[in-house]
Amino acid sequence: MPASNQSRFSRRTFLSITAAAAAAALAAGPLIAQPAPEPKKLGFALVGIGTLTMGQLLPAFAKCNFAKPVALVSGHPDKARQQADKYGIDPKNIYNYEKFDTIKDNPDIDVVYVVLPNSMHAEYTIRAAKAGKHVLCEKPMAVSVPECQSMIDACAAAKRKLMIGYRMHYDPMTIQAIALANSATDVGQIKMITAEAGFNMGDPAQWRCHKPLSGGGSLMDIGIYSLNAVRYLSGQEPTEIAAVSYTTPNDPRFTDIEETISFELKFASGMVASVLSTYGFGCGRYRVYGTKGQLESEPAQSYTGNKLWHTIARTKQEVQYTPVNQFAAEMDDFCQCIANDKQSRTPGEEGLQDLKIITAAYESAATGKSVKI
């Protein structure tokens, strides 16, 4: 029996609808969402495998979205092989200092992270730039103003980016503190900042206790955090400094470096700042005094657990933030600067400015006179 008109219509309609639906599905793509592609990670070579590298930097890569460890540079091959095995670094990418310049032939290396004694920062930054690599250099940038400038010039000539490892700039608490400090309603005009940083120095044989390697004492190491905090919280640069330093007599840790140094900074706006740096005892805080409110942080520059309070109209409240791994945030930010051709928020000029002020602080402490900056 022939099919009825109704049944023929139904079949034609069904086939038409089915075909249209299939075409639409193909055009729209698969119904199951596909995972986003992994972001490209830049390869880091870490120069120097000391406490900071092993305790903080290498573990931090697990928290990075855009950075990965691909090479190590060390004078201790056994230690280097152990760390390479632990973090999945190809043994062929282990270098000693004599062979350092051959990194230019390694396309896996995009960034060199200089984690060496302060007096070696300039040399290895310049050599890395000449090898065609971007450079992230630990603070302090170098041991003199001319060295800082030579690092900036070398990276500019090589068209490579230079970042100084001021990890606190990439910490969410610091970012909130800067926003509050610059708020006309939350802090107002800043009148004074006090900042302290220090710890009780241990083994006198370590490189930090020897001026030819460190460039100075506590100010070149821990005190730079407080100095830098004054600058990033205020957004201002000092015009004059008056400093005093003190070292416990006959202490073997401080035969050629200062134990403690404190100084007063003057600014064109009328703001003043007081900074303390020491290897004699533990401290780590800052306070910002404004015409509308105050900020207080303690601890202020630890790897974890930093606290920030905001006081306004005599009401003090803790500022909440989501902690991150500071080193991972720092390295990821640099990778994004490289990928997007942006300047880092802590470029070589940031390190240079700190060294200018530190140099003036040492001059003032030595002469007993205030120094113009």
N, C-alpha and C positions, 0 to 999 in steps of 0.2 A: 504494500500500500504506500502511495507517495506521501511524503511528509506534509503536514499542514503548513499553511502560511505562518501561523503563530510559532510553530516549532522551528521553522526555518529562520524566522526573525530573531528568535531567542538565541539560536546558535550563532547567527551573524553578529548579533549584539555582543554576545559573550566573547567571541573571538576578537572583535574590534576593541572592546574594553581591555582585554588581556594584553593585546599587542601594545596599546597605548600605555598601559601601566608598566610594561616591561621596558619600553623606550624611555619613559620618565625615570625609572629606576636606574637605567644605565647612564642617563644624563646627570643624575644627581650623585652618582658615585655609589660605592658600597655602603650598605646600611650600617655595618659595624665600623665604629670610629677607629681610625688607625693611630697608633702612638706617634707623638710628635718626634721628629728627628732629633737625635742627640746634638746639643750645641758643639761647635768645633772648640776643642780645647787647645790652648797654646802650650808648647813644651817649655818647661823651666829647667835650667841648669843651676844648681845650688853650689856656690863657691865657698867652701868652708863647712866642715861637718862638726860643729861644736855643739854646745848645750842647746842653743836656740834652734839650730837646724833640726837636731834629733828630737828635742822635746816639744817643739811648737810647729815649725814650718812643715816638715814632712808629714806629720799627722794631719795638719790642716788641709792638705790637698784632698782628703776624703770629703771635705765639706765644700769643695770648689765646684762651680758649674762650668768654668771657662779655663781652668789651669790644671796642668798635670806635671808631675816630676818626670823628667826624661834623662837627666844627666847629673853627675856629681863630680866636683873637683876637690881633691883632697891630697894632702901629703902622706896620708895614712891608708895604704891600699887595703889592708885587712878590714879596717872600719868601713871604708867605702863599699867593699864587696858585701859586707854584712847588711848595710843599709840598702844597697841596691836590691839585694835578695828580698829584704823585708817589704820593699815598696814596689816591686815589679819593674825595676829599672834595668834595661839591657846592659850587661857587663861591658859591652863594647863602648858604652857611653860614660865610662869612668875615666877621668883625666887626672893627671898630676899637674902641678903648677908649671913645670917646664914645658909641658905639651898643651898648655891652656889655649894658645892662639890657634890651634888646629880646630877649635870649635867652629871656625868659619866654614869648614867643609861639612858640617853636620846640619842638614836641613831640619832635623827633629827639634833643634834648639831655636826657640823664638826669643826667649827672655833669659837673661843672666841675673840671678839674685845674688848680690855680693854680701856675704855674711862673714866678714873677716875682721881682724883687729882694725881699729879706726885708721891707723896710718897706712893701711893697704887699700883703703876704699878707692882713692883716686886712681892708683895704678890699674886696678882690675876693672874699674868702670871704663877707663879710657881704652884699655885693651879689648874689652867686650864690644864697645862701640865700633872700634876699628875692625872687629871681626864681623860686623854687620848685625849685631844683636841689640835688642832693646835692653835697658838696664833698670833693675829695681835694686837700690842700694840701701842698706840699713843705716839708721841714724847713729851718731851724727854723720853728716854727709862726708866730712873729711876732717883733717886736723888744722886746716888753715883756710883763710879766705881765697888766696890764689889757687889752692888745690880745687876748691869748690868751683871756681870760675873755669878752670881747665876741664873739669868734668862736663860742665854745661856746654862749653865750646866743642868738645870732642863729640858729644852726642848730636849737637846741632850740625856739625860738619858731616857726620855720617848719616844724617836724617833718621836718627833713631830716638825713641822716646826715653826720657830719664825720669824716674820716680824715686822719691826718698821714702823710706819705710816708717812713716809716722802713722802707726796702726790706729791710734786713737781718733784720727780724722774719719775713720771708716766705721767707728763704733756708733750704734744707734743712740746711745746715751749722749755722746758728744754732739751728735747732729742735733738732738733736741736742745741741748744746753746752748749751742750757738744760736739757734732760733729764738730761744727765750731771752738770751743776752742781748739780742738785736731788736727785741720787741719794745716799742715805746710804752706799751701798757703793762707788760710783765716785769720789766726791769727799769725801763726809762734810761736816762743818761747815766752811763757807768762813771762812777767817781773813783772807785778803788778796786783792785783785785789783789788778793793774797794767794800765793801758790807755794806748796811745799812738796818735795819729793826726796826720799832717801831710804837707805837700808844699811844694816850693819855689815860692812865688808868682811869677807872671810879670808881665804888663803892669800897671803901677801905675794905668793909666787905667780899668781894669775896675771895675764897680760894687762888687765885693767889697772894694775898697780904700778905699771912701768910707763912713764911718760913717752918714751920713744915710740911705743905701740899705741897708747891710748890718746895722746895729745893733751892730756890733762886728767884731772880727778873726777870727783862726783858730778861736776857740772857737765862734763862731756858725755856722761853715761846716763844717770837717772835725772839729773837736774834739768836736762834739756826738755823733759816732759812738762815741767812747770813753766819754763820760759815760753815754750810753744803754746801752752794753754792760755797764757796771758795774751798772746798775740791772736790766737783764733777766737777767743771769747770776746775780745774787745774789737777786733777788726782794725786795730791801730798799730802803728810802729813807734817805738820809743825814740826820743830825741836826746836823752841824757841818762847816764848811769853812774851810780856810786856804790862801790862794792867793798866788802871786807871778807877775808878768809881766815880760817883757823885750822890748825892741825895739832892733834895731841902729841906732845913732845915724846920722842923716843919710841913711837909706835912703828914697828917694822913695816906696816902696810902702807905708810905714807912718807916714804923717804924722799920721793920726788914728785908727788902729786898732792893736791889739797884734799883734806878730809871734808871740810865744810866751807861753803861760801854762801853769802847772802848779799842781796843787792836791791837797791831802790831804783825804779825806772820812772822817768817823767815823760809825759806825752803832750803834744801840742794842744790837745783838747782841754788840758788841765787835769786829766786823769793821772793817778799814780798807781804803781804796782810794787809789791814786795815779794821777792822770790827767795826761797831757801832751798839749797841742795846739800845733801850730806851723805857720807859713807859711814857715819858714826851711830846712827839710830834709824829706826823705821818710821816713815811718815809718807803720806800721799793724799793730799787734798787741795782743793781750791775754794775760794769764796769770792763772789762777785757782788759788790755793793752798788746799787743804783738808786736813782731818785724815786723810783716807784716800787722796787722790790729787790730781792736778793736771791742768789743761787749759791748752793753749797754742795760739794761733792766729796765724799770720803767712803771708801777708797775711790781714787779718781783715775788711776792709770793701771789697774791690775788687769790681768788677762781675763778674769771673770769676777763677777760679784760687785761691780762698781755701783755706787748709789748716788742719786741726785735728788736734791730737795729744792723747792721753790717757795719763797716766803713773800707774801704780799699782804698788806694791811694786817700784819701780825699773825697771819694764818700761814702755817708751814705745812706743805704737802709734799709727799714723795712723788717724783715724776716716774711714771711707769714706762717701760720700754721692753722690746723683745730682744734678748741678747743674741749675739751672733759670734762666730769664731772670727776674731778681729783680723787674723792673718789671712784667712780664707777670703774675707770681705775685701781686704787690701789687694790681694793678688787678682781676684775676679775683677775688681774695678780697673786695675791696670790693663787687664786683657781687653776689657770693653773700650778703654781709651785707645788701645792699639787698633782694635777692629774698626772703630768709628772715627779714627784720626782726631781724637780730642786730647787736650792737655790734661794731665793728671791734676787733681786738686792739691797734691803735694809734689810739685815738680822740683827740679834742681834749685830754682830760685828761692823756694821755701827753706831748703837746707842752708843755702848761702846766707840768707838773712839771719838765721839763728847763729851761724858762725861769726858774723859781723858783731852781733851783740855779745856773744861769749868772749870774743877777742877783747872787746872793750871792757868787759867785766874783769878779766884777768889783768888788764892794764890798770884799771882803777884800784883793784885790790893791791897790786904791787906798788903803786905810787902813792896811794892814800888820797887821791884826788878824783873828783868826778870827771867823766869823759863824755864828750859830745859824740853822738852816733850819727 
